[in-house]
Amino acid sequence: MNTTSFLILRLTIGASMFGHGLVRLPKLAMFSNWMVGTFEKSILPKAMVTPFSYLLPIAEFTIGLLLISGLFTKPALIGGGVVMMILIFGSCMIENWEILPSQLIHAAFFAVLLQFAANNTYALDNLFLKK
């Protein structure tokens, strides 16, 4: 993968994560109530779903911001992959099979970018973090 392709993919997945978090942050309580309601009939306890519902938009926003800026890129990619694993597990718990392709595509983006992280030349990592 060349450096420009890496940049395009990094910015694309970063924009997706940033956008997901950005639109949810101003309505965090409403988003949390929606998510808790969605998981009401799942085997996951409310005590587990509620904190996650508040952390998810913050994680999405932060991961997206880091990827867009290219700062702490590898940890952000790993964090994004972990978020996707948790979301995929949750989707399975409520049998929401329709959302899985989107989540799997996001997970694939994170994995591919992590594999080619050496091509991350257009990034703040290169200005602030010595390799």
Summary of the structure (lengths in Angstrom):
residues: 131
radius of gyration: 15.7
end to end distance: 19.6
largest distance: 48.7
contacts: 396
relative contact order: 0.18
helix: 82%
strand: 0%
